[in-house]
Amino acid sequence: MSNTIERYQNLQIHRAKTLEDKKKCESVRIKVFVEELGYPRELRGLDSRDATAIILLATVDDIKDGVKNTPIGTIRMVPSKDDNHSGTLSRLAVLSQVRGKGIGGKLIHALEVAAKEEGRKAIMLECQAHKRGYYETMGFVLEDDTIHMRVGAPHQQLWKRV
């Protein structure tokens, strides 16, 4: 039996409605997309689409550092321009030190619940082609085999009914 205590406890996922929460989401996005993956900052910070999006923030209590509500993940869904029945999942980001603990899946599930509450019937996403399998395990289905180049990386479009 192990005597270790998990460093990160009390996972909370809530809607980022305040500017403070949105800034926390932006901080996670910058750490993951800009600092870690090398994307241009202007493509991953807050943007005009955040005003109409569902944005979720994941936080934990960091037992080692004694900090509560430490931001560790975020996700957003932008309403579809074509209809009121779908939205586009984007900006899923989880800090590297907590990856592999199911937080991305919990963010996706929470987004699906929020989408249903707003009357959405489906969620679309364009993921990097090499991450397609992850989203398929979450119930997303490949629309077709077409590969789109976005920000210099191959992407594919997937859908899920909610």
SETOR-135052 format. One record per residue (C-alpha): residue in one letter; chain; y, z, x. Coordinates in nm, 4 decimals. Example, Ala and Ser with C-alpha at 12.3 -4.5 7.8 and 13.67 -1.06 7.14 Angstrom:
residues 2
+---+---+----------+----------+----------+
| r | c |       c2 |       c3 |       c1 |
+---+---+----------+----------+----------+
| a | A |  -0.4500 |   0.7800 |   1.2300 |
| s | A |  -0.1060 |   0.7140 |   1.3670 |
+---+---+----------+----------+----------+
This chain:
residues 162
+---+---+----------+----------+----------+
| r | c |       c2 |       c3 |       c1 |
+---+---+----------+----------+----------+
| m | A |   0.0000 |   0.0000 |   0.0000 |
| s | A |   0.3391 |  -0.0984 |   0.1360 |
| n | A |   0.6294 |   0.1435 |   0.1631 |
| t | A |   0.8899 |  -0.1333 |   0.1823 |
| i | A |   1.1546 |  -0.1567 |  -0.0838 |
| e | A |   1.2766 |  -0.4973 |  -0.1901 |
| r | A |   1.6278 |  -0.5394 |  -0.0492 |
| y | A |   1.7585 |  -0.7260 |  -0.3537 |
| q | A |   1.7103 |  -0.5625 |  -0.6911 |
| n | A |   1.8422 |  -0.5782 |  -1.0464 |
| l | A |   1.8742 |  -0.9545 |  -1.0892 |
| q | A |   2.1364 |  -1.0321 |  -1.3539 |
| i | A |   2.2224 |  -1.3781 |  -1.4869 |
| h | A |   2.5287 |  -1.4164 |  -1.7034 |
| r | A |   2.7772 |  -1.6774 |  -1.8096 |
| a | A |   3.0672 |  -1.7159 |  -1.5677 |
| k | A |   3.3674 |  -1.7092 |  -1.7986 |
| t | A |   3.6315 |  -1.5377 |  -1.5867 |
| l | A |   3.8100 |  -1.6967 |  -1.2933 |
| e | A |   3.6639 |  -1.4222 |  -1.0731 |
| d | A |   3.3077 |  -1.5145 |  -1.1743 |
| k | A |   3.3796 |  -1.8860 |  -1.1310 |
| k | A |   3.5127 |  -1.8161 |  -0.7806 |
| k | A |   3.1869 |  -1.6311 |  -0.7046 |
| c | A |   2.9957 |  -1.9392 |  -0.8201 |
| e | A |   3.2162 |  -2.1556 |  -0.6007 |
| s | A |   3.1436 |  -1.9291 |  -0.3039 |
| v | A |   2.7686 |  -1.9730 |  -0.3534 |
| r | A |   2.8120 |  -2.3503 |  -0.3900 |
| i | A |   3.0150 |  -2.3700 |  -0.0688 |
| k | A |   2.7605 |  -2.1644 |   0.1278 |
| v | A |   2.4694 |  -2.3779 |   0.0101 |
| f | A |   2.6097 |  -2.7289 |  -0.0260 |
| v | A |   2.8845 |  -2.7353 |   0.2372 |
| e | A |   2.7866 |  -2.4861 |   0.5079 |
| e | A |   2.4100 |  -2.5271 |   0.4860 |
| l | A |   2.3611 |  -2.8856 |   0.3683 |
| g | A |   2.6774 |  -3.0460 |   0.5065 |
| y | A |   2.8213 |  -3.1979 |   0.1880 |
| p | A |   3.1995 |  -3.2471 |   0.1690 |
| r | A |   3.3711 |  -2.9410 |   0.0227 |
| e | A |   3.5640 |  -3.1407 |  -0.2374 |
| l | A |   3.2335 |  -3.2503 |  -0.3934 |
| r | A |   3.0911 |  -2.9000 |  -0.4335 |
| g | A |   3.3725 |  -2.6587 |  -0.5159 |
| l | A |   3.5204 |  -2.5987 |  -0.8579 |
| d | A |   3.6310 |  -2.9165 |  -1.0326 |
| s | A |   3.7755 |  -3.0343 |  -1.3636 |
| r | A |   3.4274 |  -3.0572 |  -1.5204 |
| d | A |   3.3841 |  -2.6796 |  -1.4848 |
| a | A |   3.6367 |  -2.6283 |  -1.7666 |
| t | A |   3.3916 |  -2.7566 |  -2.0303 |
| a | A |   3.0674 |  -2.6638 |  -1.8556 |
| i | A |   2.8242 |  -2.3817 |  -1.9097 |
| i | A |   2.8287 |  -2.2033 |  -1.5742 |
| l | A |   2.5848 |  -1.9249 |  -1.4964 |
| l | A |   2.6080 |  -1.6724 |  -1.2144 |
| a | A |   2.3113 |  -1.4817 |  -1.0710 |
| t | A |   2.3802 |  -1.1488 |  -0.9007 |
| v | A |   2.1702 |  -0.8733 |  -0.7444 |
| d | A |   2.2229 |  -0.5289 |  -0.6033 |
| d | A |   2.1861 |  -0.5399 |  -0.2245 |
| i | A |   2.0059 |  -0.2125 |  -0.1479 |
| k | A |   2.0400 |  -0.2481 |   0.2305 |
| d | A |   2.4177 |  -0.2989 |   0.2259 |
| g | A |   2.4779 |  -0.0853 |  -0.0835 |
| v | A |   2.6660 |  -0.3642 |  -0.2612 |
| k | A |   2.6192 |  -0.4114 |  -0.6350 |
| n | A |   2.6540 |  -0.7446 |  -0.8168 |
| t | A |   2.6216 |  -0.9574 |  -0.5032 |
| p | A |   2.6443 |  -1.3281 |  -0.6025 |
| i | A |   2.3270 |  -1.5123 |  -0.4990 |
| g | A |   2.2967 |  -1.8148 |  -0.7272 |
| t | A |   2.4650 |  -2.0425 |  -0.9763 |
| i | A |   2.3973 |  -2.3396 |  -1.2037 |
| r | A |   2.6036 |  -2.5432 |  -1.4478 |
| m | A |   2.5570 |  -2.7850 |  -1.7340 |
| v | A |   2.8283 |  -3.0345 |  -1.8187 |
| p | A |   2.8305 |  -3.1699 |  -2.1767 |
| s | A |   2.7276 |  -3.5335 |  -2.2048 |
| k | A |   3.0128 |  -3.7777 |  -2.2515 |
| d | A |   2.7973 |  -3.9888 |  -2.4833 |
| d | A |   2.6897 |  -3.7321 |  -2.7407 |
| n | A |   2.6971 |  -3.3660 |  -2.8371 |
| h | A |   2.3215 |  -3.3258 |  -2.8096 |
| s | A |   2.2645 |  -3.3253 |  -2.4346 |
| g | A |   2.4111 |  -3.2056 |  -2.1094 |
| t | A |   2.3749 |  -3.2629 |  -1.7386 |
| l | A |   2.2383 |  -2.9897 |  -1.5143 |
| s | A |   2.4137 |  -2.9771 |  -1.1783 |
| r | A |   2.5177 |  -2.7511 |  -0.8954 |
| l | A |   2.2006 |  -2.5392 |  -0.8900 |
| a | A |   2.2438 |  -2.3302 |  -0.5763 |
| v | A |   2.0571 |  -2.0231 |  -0.4512 |
| l | A |   2.1440 |  -1.8526 |  -0.1235 |
| s | A |   1.8852 |  -1.9052 |   0.1499 |
| q | A |   1.8064 |  -1.5344 |   0.1946 |
| v | A |   1.6750 |  -1.5079 |  -0.1624 |
| r | A |   1.5045 |  -1.8463 |  -0.2033 |
| g | A |   1.1372 |  -1.8491 |  -0.2895 |
| k | A |   1.1705 |  -1.5550 |  -0.5286 |
| g | A |   1.1911 |  -1.7601 |  -0.8505 |
| i | A |   1.5674 |  -1.7268 |  -0.8945 |
| g | A |   1.6228 |  -2.1019 |  -0.9301 |
| g | A |   1.3648 |  -2.1126 |  -1.2094 |
| k | A |   1.5253 |  -1.8168 |  -1.3824 |
| l | A |   1.8656 |  -1.9871 |  -1.3623 |
| i | A |   1.7188 |  -2.3053 |  -1.5128 |
| h | A |   1.5508 |  -2.1090 |  -1.7923 |
| a | A |   1.8734 |  -1.9195 |  -1.8684 |
| l | A |   2.0615 |  -2.2507 |  -1.8777 |
| e | A |   1.8069 |  -2.3912 |  -2.1226 |
| v | A |   1.8607 |  -2.0906 |  -2.3508 |
| a | A |   2.2396 |  -2.1316 |  -2.3314 |
| a | A |   2.2081 |  -2.5055 |  -2.3990 |
| k | A |   1.9995 |  -2.4386 |  -2.7121 |
| e | A |   2.2534 |  -2.1832 |  -2.8317 |
| e | A |   2.5195 |  -2.4555 |  -2.8094 |
| g | A |   2.3045 |  -2.7004 |  -3.0060 |
| r | A |   2.1938 |  -2.9149 |  -2.7125 |
| k | A |   1.8603 |  -3.0903 |  -2.7547 |
| a | A |   1.8063 |  -3.2168 |  -2.3991 |
| i | A |   1.9124 |  -3.1591 |  -2.0415 |
| m | A |   1.9389 |  -3.4385 |  -1.7848 |
| l | A |   1.9645 |  -3.4013 |  -1.4108 |
| e | A |   1.9828 |  -3.6214 |  -1.1053 |
| c | A |   1.8016 |  -3.4502 |  -0.8192 |
| q | A |   1.7372 |  -3.5458 |  -0.4618 |
| a | A |   1.4182 |  -3.7507 |  -0.4674 |
| h | A |   1.2326 |  -3.5065 |  -0.2417 |
| k | A |   1.3069 |  -3.2190 |  -0.4854 |
| r | A |   1.1689 |  -3.4013 |  -0.7888 |
| g | A |   0.8389 |  -3.2094 |  -0.7829 |
| y | A |   1.0200 |  -2.8761 |  -0.8170 |
| y | A |   1.1945 |  -2.9884 |  -1.1357 |
| e | A |   0.8724 |  -3.1363 |  -1.2722 |
| t | A |   0.7110 |  -2.7911 |  -1.2426 |
| m | A |   1.0008 |  -2.6666 |  -1.4586 |
| g | A |   0.9081 |  -2.9174 |  -1.7326 |
| f | A |   1.1466 |  -3.2001 |  -1.6459 |
| v | A |   1.0129 |  -3.5540 |  -1.6778 |
| l | A |   1.1050 |  -3.8538 |  -1.4635 |
| e | A |   1.2944 |  -4.1118 |  -1.6686 |
| d | A |   1.1851 |  -4.4035 |  -1.4489 |
| d | A |   1.1207 |  -4.4752 |  -1.0818 |
| t | A |   1.4763 |  -4.5921 |  -1.0160 |
| i | A |   1.6377 |  -4.4317 |  -0.7145 |
| h | A |   2.0166 |  -4.3881 |  -0.7121 |
| m | A |   2.2102 |  -4.3194 |  -0.3933 |
| r | A |   2.4527 |  -4.0279 |  -0.4385 |
| v | A |   2.6480 |  -3.8694 |  -0.1566 |
| g | A |   2.4271 |  -4.0547 |   0.0915 |
| a | A |   2.0957 |  -3.9220 |  -0.0445 |
| p | A |   1.8366 |  -4.0785 |  -0.2781 |
| h | A |   1.8371 |  -3.9216 |  -0.6258 |
| q | A |   1.6232 |  -3.9633 |  -0.9364 |
| q | A |   1.7001 |  -3.8898 |  -1.3009 |
| l | A |   1.4883 |  -3.6447 |  -1.4993 |
| w | A |   1.5062 |  -3.5128 |  -1.8581 |
| k | A |   1.3833 |  -3.2146 |  -2.0510 |
| r | A |   1.3956 |  -3.1422 |  -2.4220 |
| v | A |   1.5052 |  -2.7877 |  -2.5027 |
+---+---+----------+----------+----------+
